[in-house]
């Protein structure tokens, strides 16, 4: 994976790095950590492909 690009892959909020939906989609799976911009969320249910749980 190449270097992260601010604005495309992440942004800073209150001194914390927040990953974008673009980056998370490129990663290719849900980590199960309820990320704010998770593209694998469907409504309020997280479809987690890596761990096979909801």
Buried (B, 14 or more C-beta within 10 A) or exposed (E): EEEEEEEEBBEEEEEEEEBBBBBBEEBEEBBBEEBEBBBBBEEEEBEBEEEEEE
